[in-house]
């Protein structure tokens, strides 16, 4: 882990410089207990994003497709989590500040957690309903260097979130 961090913060700047054309990736986390990942392409002040979101939202243990009669039947919690496909566009307003808008389509999975000692973690979860979802978000980014930035914002599906973005020169 230490060597990865050393590579990330010391060696990468030698190979990268944020010129007007670049590719990059970002990783983030949201208050909906979901993680997101995207790749992007930048040309001048415009950047296009494509990515996805995967949430777990407190689901316990293994996901089962069918509840069998011999499975534990005591509900110990419930909730939902999302899985989305995202496309976005960001615009640089200065060398350091950019704003991103994104559009997401996906599913929201409603589940119950059940107690059963035969499963790892002491239980399992069963998705009893899936629904199609559509949402949008708005994020602001700040570039510390030409290759590293942080971002934060709000999405109607993911709620409050933020993350790290790495920009690699082409």
N, C-alpha and C positions, 0 to 999 in steps of 0.2 A: 504494500500500500504506500509506504514511504517513497519507494522508487517511482511509482506512478505519479505521485504528487510532485516529486522533483522534476520528472519529465514534463509534466503539465506546465509548471510555472517557470522553469528555467530553460529547458531545451526547446519547447515549442516556439517561443518568440524568435529563435534563430531561423526557423523554417517558415514562419508566417509573418505577414505584415498586412494590415488591413487596407488594401488598395481599393479602387472603386469597383472591382469585380472579385467576388469571393463566394465560397460555399461555406456552410457551417452547420452546426447542430446545437440543440438546446435540450436540457433536462430540467424538469420542474416538479413541484409538488403543490397540491391544492388542499384547501380546507374541507373538500368533499372526500378526503382520504384517497385521492387518486394521484397517480404519477403521469406525467406527459413527456413525450419525446418528439422532437421534430428535426427535420433537415431543412436547410434553406439555401437559397441562391440570391446573391446580391449583385445588382448592376447599378452603379452610380448611387443615387439616393433611394432606390427602390429595392425591396427584398421580398421574395415570395417564399412561403412556408408550406410544408406538407408534413403531417404527423398524426399522432394518435394519443389517446388517453386510456389508461387502464386503472380501474379502481377496485379495491377489495372491500372497503367500507365496513370492516368489522365482521365479515363472514368468517365463521369458525371452521377450522379443519378442512376436510375434503368436501368437494361439491359432488353430490349424488344426483343422478338424473331421475331416479325413481326411489321413493321411500318404500322399503320392504316391510312387511309386518313384524319381522324380528328386530328391526332397527329401534333404537331408543326413540320414544315418542314425546319426551318432555321438552317443550319449547323453552329455551333459555335466553332468547333474544331474537331480534329481527332487524331488518334494515334494507338498504338498497346500495347498489354500486353501478357505475357506468363504464361503458366501453364506447369510445368514439373514434371517428376518422375526422381529422381537422385540416382545413386549408386556411391560409392567412396571407395577409399583405402588411408589410411594415414600411414606413417612410422615415428617413432621417431628416430631421429638421435642423440639426446642427451636427458637427462632427461627433458629438457625444450623446445626443438625445434622439431617440426614435420612438414612434408610436406604432403599435401593431393592432390590427383588427382581425379576428378570425371567425370562421363559421364551422360549426360542428354538427355531424349527424351520427347517430349511434343507437345504443339500447340502454335502457335502465332495467336492471335485474332486481326484483324484490325477492327477498329470501327470509327464511326462518332458520335460526340456529337450533340444533337439537343436541341433547346430552346423550352420549353413548361412549362408554369406556373402550370399546373395540377400535375406535378411530383415534389417530394421533391428535393430540390437543384436547382429548376428552369429548369430542363431538364432531358433528358434521353440519353442513348447511344444504338446504334444498331450495332451489329457485322455483317459486310457485307462480310467478308472473314476469313476463318480459314486455316492455313497451318501447316503441320507436320514439326517439327524442331528437330534437333539433334545437340548437342554441347558438349564441354568439358571444364574443368576448372582446375586451379592449385592454391592452397592456402597454406600459411604458418601459423603455429600456434605457440604461445608462452605460456607456462604454468607458471602462477604466483604462483600457489600452485598445489598440486597433484589433486585437484578437480576443479580448475577454470583456464580457458585459454581464450585468445582472438585469433582471426584469421583474415586474410585478404588475398585477391588475386584477380584473374581475371577469368571470364568465358566468352566464346564466346557468350553465350545467356544472362547471367545476367549482364555482364560487370564488373566493379570494385565493390567489395563488402567486407563485413566483418561481424563479429559478436562475440558472446560469446558461449563458450562451457563448459558444466558441466559434470564432470566425477564422477560416483558413483561406489564404490567398490562392488563387488559381494560377 
